[in-house]
Amino acid sequence: MSTRPDTVVFRPVVLPTPAVVTIWLTVWRVLRGLVRLLVRHPLACGLTSGVGVLWWVCGWRVTLVMVAVLGCGLGFWASWWPEKFIVVVGWRLLAWWRWMWVYRRRWGGVMAITGLARSVEGSTFAPDLVKVTCNGWADTVTVQMLRGQTDQDWADVSGGLAHGFGASWCKVTSPMPGRVRLVFPRRDPLGRPLAARPIPDGPLVAHAEIGVGEDGRPYRLKLHGTHVLIAGATGAGKGSWLWGAVRGLLPAVAAGLAEIWGLDPKRMELSYGRALFSRYASSPEDCAELLEAAVEVMQERADRYAGVRRNHEATTADPFVLVIVDEVAFLTAYQPDRGLKQRISASLATLTTQGRAVGVCVLAALQDPRKEVLTIRNLFPDKIALRLDEAEQVDLVLGDGARDRGALCDQIARDPSNPSVGAGIGFVRLEADPTPVRVRAGYVSDDDIRQMVLGYSAMFKGVV
């Protein structure tokens, strides 16, 4: 028998021509773009495609009637339930329009100019525009970054992104690895001065409603269990934050659950409502004694709590103590008496390192945020930066990289002829969240302070 191997037949492989490859790539990109558009904007795409199909099947007359009926239905919905209509329909349609007309149309050019797009061996790679959402004041743009990019790369060009898309500023955050979130304001919800926030109906020590955040919601400043440092130039509105904290604690003081101690070395800010403070000091000697008294309260509680409890709960026996220090630099940096300066600095350092666990909080304000002015600046877990004179001062107050993440304190508006412009606007950076939040404190006027004194001063008979 023959053992000759079987004959193998080789067939030529037909490769697609470049034209066919180009056609398939174009079809794939179009289909992918349509799917993405449908997923990201289902309402707008559904309405548009529905009108097109209805026109094709039934003609323009029927389509016109149906569109009129739909418009009347939407108008009725918007008239009777406007809030629900805006959430379900309004913001989604606006997001689709902004995505198409503002961001998608300008995306390639802005990415190239800002240097966020990359060219490798003749091929250009650009970050992917994932999603656009809208609310009452801003657009939030979610972007898929190129591999190897960081949110810091985007923060470094935030000014160019803002101007490229027609916004006054751009806030950069990273919600998850590989993605970056850009916030472009359409209007400024904090552009107008705010009235003083209402005094709470019941006693609260955990926080005080100070003003309004950039999202339009009331902002509550944490007081219990922390220390807060406020820095701002002259006329930036530090007093609104201090008096806002006082207003928020008044019902708790009335219930015996809190005490407010005031240090007023300038004798101008807190003295106007002196009767509201459980203890008050203005001279450097009195301020040193008051701070040392606060340290004694702290240490006495620490001795009682040792091995028994770890956290403070406000009671009439152990009330929460808020120590407000207006212009702390007068006591720590500009104090000519070295002995008093050392006593004050030591007391503040002790309170800020050990006080919050036993219910003693320090709320300090100053104008100059330099390290040599307040050496214990980093002992304040929560920090607030109002209008500052220099861009470098932002990171001194809020920490490294805060300005790159949108805390443009040096660009807060100022009008010498109208002091209310920009007053009270600041950026808050909390211990638990390094992202600065823009807030405007309500303006507490002299009349408001007088009303507070008339309504609550009868409770304070131990003023010193």
Sequence and secondary structure as in RCSB ss.txt:
>XXXX:A:sequence
MSTRPDTVVFRPVVLPTPAVVTIWLTVWRVLRGLVRLLVRHPLACGLTSGVGVLWWVCGWRVTLVMVAVLGCGLG
FWASWWPEKFIVVVGWRLLAWWRWMWVYRRRWGGVMAITGLARSVEGSTFAPDLVKVTCNGWADTVTVQMLRGQT
DQDWADVSGGLAHGFGASWCKVTSPMPGRVRLVFPRRDPLGRPLAARPIPDGPLVAHAEIGVGEDGRPYRLKLHG
THVLIAGATGAGKGSWLWGAVRGLLPAVAAGLAEIWGLDPKRMELSYGRALFSRYASSPEDCAELLEAAVEVMQE
RADRYAGVRRNHEATTADPFVLVIVDEVAFLTAYQPDRGLKQRISASLATLTTQGRAVGVCVLAALQDPRKEVLT
IRNLFPDKIALRLDEAEQVDLVLGDGARDRGALCDQIARDPSNPSVGAGIGFVRLEADPTPVRVRAGYVSDDDIR
QMVLGYSAMFKGVV
>XXXX:A:secstr
                 HHHHHHHHHHHHHHHHHHHHHHH HHHHHHHHHHHHHHHHH HHHHHHHHHHHHHHHH
HHHHH HHHHIIIIIHHHHHHHHIIIIIIHHHHHHHHHHT SEEETTEEE  EEEEEEE SSEEEEEEE  TT  
HHHHHTTHHHHHHHTT S  EEEEEETTEEEEEEESS TTSS  B     SS   SEEEEEEETTSSEEEEE TT
S EEEE  TTS HHHHHHHHHHHHHHHHHTTSEEEEEE TTSSSGGGGGGG SEEE SHHHHHHHHHHHHHHHHH
HHHHHTTT SS    SSS EEEEEESSTHHHHTS S HHHHHHHHHHHHHHHHHSGGGTEEEEEEES   TTT T
TGGG SEEEE S SSTHHHHHHH TTTTTTT  GGGS   TT TTTTTTEEEEEETTEEEEEEEEE B  HHHHH
HHHHHHGGG     
